Amino acid sequence: MKLVLTLLLFTAILSGCNTTPPPMYMYENYSESFYNLKKVSGDESDAQWQSSLESIIKKSNAKAVRVPPGIYANLGYIQLKANHYSKAIEFFEQEKSTYPESSRFMENLIQKAKAKG
């Protein structure tokens, strides 16, 4: 009887220690891709960075994790640089709705994109 109780207690203790919380964000290779963008600027590195950001969004959505802060804003900035103003505004709006604390900054960027487009 003591052995059964000891095993049950031991199992309960071990199962309580094995709960790891899910990740808050999926940053993937954000730092490396941003570093490469700054190290070698140009259309090719912009395209690689954009691809990396889009991959972060896809993987975040696949794992049902919120897209990290700044990802939509960075994609909007890429679109703004390419003179795709309506697409830039869409990304800025997504950033604003995902992270309301960025509303003031995103509104500023949205107004600038509207003025240019």
PETAKA-V420267 format. One record per backbone hydrogen bond with DSSP energy under -1.0 kcal/mol. CO is the residue of the C=O (numbers start at 0). NH is the residue of the N-H. If there is no record, write none. Layout:
BEGIN
CO:NH  CO:NH
END
This chain:
BEGIN
0:4  1:5  2:6  3:7  4:8  5:9  6:10  7:11  8:12  9:13  10:14  11:15  26:29  28:32  29:33  30:34  31:35  32:36  33:37  34:38  35:39  41:45  42:46  43:47  44:48  45:49  46:50  47:51  48:52  49:53  50:54  51:55  52:56  53:57  54:58  55:59  56:60  57:61  58:62  59:64  67:70  69:73  70:74  71:75  72:76  73:77  74:78  75:79  76:80  77:81  78:83  79:82  83:87  84:88  85:89  86:90  87:91  88:92  89:93  90:94  91:95  92:96  93:97  94:98  98:101  99:102  101:105  102:106  103:107  104:108  105:109  106:110  107:111  108:112  109:113  110:114  111:115  112:116
END
